[in-house]
């Protein structure tokens, strides 16, 4: 399964990529902004996209709006991973076409839960019966 990470911070891309690899996602592609993200998609369609909001050239919302206008890109799950925690930002992102919203910093468990939910995978409960 191919996952595209779009974030202008190389450090954040590395953190997310390492977390994804620990979760079993080995096919990870990285882009530094929305325009690079669209270029990556042209090279091979991802099954999941994680994008930041604040980036140069093309921010996350503009990236997602553009993505959603392209044939075959309407249903790719998109998770906005950002520091913007205000309700207005969440609403803007949802209106742009993101499927869910995760505020940085986050734990690997939270990221896994959100990805599983986006991909329609059942959650695994470790609680006692």
C-alpha positions as CSV (number, residue, x, y, z in Angstrom):
1,X,0.0,0.0,0.0
2,X,1.4,3.4,-1.1
3,X,1.2,6.3,1.4
4,X,2.1,9.9,0.4
5,X,3.3,12.3,3.1
6,X,3.1,16.0,2.1
7,X,4.8,18.2,4.6
8,X,7.4,21.0,4.3
9,X,9.3,19.9,7.4
10,X,11.8,17.1,6.5
11,X,11.9,16.2,10.2
12,X,8.1,15.8,10.4
13,X,8.1,13.7,7.2
14,X,10.8,11.5,8.7
15,X,8.9,11.1,12.0
16,X,5.7,10.2,10.1
17,X,7.5,7.9,7.6
18,X,9.3,6.1,10.5
19,X,6.0,5.7,12.3
20,X,4.3,4.3,9.2
21,X,7.1,1.9,8.6
22,X,6.7,0.6,12.2
23,X,3.0,0.1,11.5
24,X,3.8,-2.0,8.4
25,X,3.5,0.6,5.6
26,X,6.8,0.3,3.7
27,X,5.8,2.1,0.4
28,X,6.1,5.7,1.6
29,X,6.5,8.6,-0.8
30,X,7.4,12.1,0.5
31,X,6.7,15.6,-0.9
32,X,7.7,19.0,0.5
33,X,4.6,20.9,-0.5
34,X,1.3,20.5,-2.4
35,X,2.8,21.0,-5.8
36,X,5.4,18.3,-5.2
37,X,2.6,16.1,-3.8
38,X,0.6,16.5,-7.1
39,X,3.8,15.6,-9.0
40,X,4.2,12.5,-6.8
41,X,0.7,11.4,-7.5
42,X,1.3,11.7,-11.2
43,X,4.1,9.2,-10.8
44,X,1.8,6.7,-9.0
45,X,-1.5,6.9,-7.2
46,X,-1.3,6.5,-3.4
47,X,-3.8,4.6,-1.3
48,X,-3.6,7.1,1.5
49,X,-2.4,10.7,1.8
50,X,-1.2,12.5,5.0
51,X,-0.8,16.2,4.4
52,X,0.2,19.2,6.5
53,X,-1.7,22.5,6.3
54,X,1.0,25.2,6.4
55,X,3.4,24.8,3.5
56,X,4.9,27.1,0.9
57,X,3.8,27.3,-2.8
58,X,0.6,25.3,-2.2
59,X,-0.8,24.7,1.3
60,X,-2.6,21.6,2.4
61,X,-6.1,22.8,1.8
62,X,-5.3,24.0,-1.7
63,X,-3.6,20.7,-2.4
64,X,-6.6,18.7,-1.3
65,X,-9.1,21.0,-3.2
66,X,-6.9,20.5,-6.4
67,X,-6.6,16.8,-5.7
68,X,-10.4,16.3,-5.4
69,X,-11.0,17.9,-8.9
70,X,-8.9,15.2,-10.6
71,X,-10.4,12.1,-12.0
72,X,-9.9,9.1,-9.8
73,X,-8.7,11.2,-6.8
74,X,-12.1,11.9,-5.3
75,X,-12.1,8.9,-2.9
76,X,-8.4,8.6,-1.9
77,X,-8.4,8.9,2.0
78,X,-6.7,12.2,3.1
79,X,-5.6,12.8,6.7
80,X,-4.7,16.4,7.5
81,X,-1.8,16.3,10.1
82,X,-1.3,19.8,11.4
83,X,-0.7,22.1,14.4
84,X,-3.9,24.1,13.5
85,X,-6.3,23.0,16.2
86,X,-9.0,25.7,15.9
87,X,-12.5,24.6,15.0
88,X,-12.5,27.0,12.0
89,X,-9.4,25.3,10.6
90,X,-10.9,21.8,11.0
91,X,-14.1,23.0,9.2
92,X,-12.0,24.6,6.4
93,X,-10.1,21.4,5.9
94,X,-13.2,19.2,5.8
95,X,-14.8,21.6,3.3
96,X,-11.6,21.3,1.2
97,X,-12.1,17.5,1.1
98,X,-10.0,15.9,3.8
99,X,-11.5,12.8,5.4
100,X,-10.1,13.4,8.9
101,X,-7.9,15.7,10.9
102,X,-5.1,15.0,13.3
103,X,-3.4,17.7,15.5
104,X,0.3,17.6,16.1
105,X,1.9,16.3,18.2
106,X,0.3,12.9,18.1
107,X,1.2,9.4,19.3
108,X,1.9,6.4,17.0
109,X,-1.2,4.7,18.4
110,X,-3.4,7.7,17.5
111,X,-2.0,7.8,14.0
112,X,-2.7,4.0,13.6
113,X,-6.3,4.4,14.9
114,X,-7.0,7.2,12.4
115,X,-5.4,5.3,9.5
116,X,-7.3,2.2,10.3
117,X,-10.6,4.1,10.5
118,X,-9.9,5.8,7.2
119,X,-9.1,2.5,5.5
120,X,-12.1,0.8,7.0
121,X,-10.1,-1.6,9.1
122,X,-11.5,-2.8,12.4
123,X,-9.8,-1.5,15.5
124,X,-8.1,-4.1,17.6
125,X,-9.0,-3.8,21.3
126,X,-6.4,-4.8,23.8
127,X,-8.7,-4.4,26.8
128,X,-9.6,-7.4,29.0
129,X,-12.8,-9.2,28.3
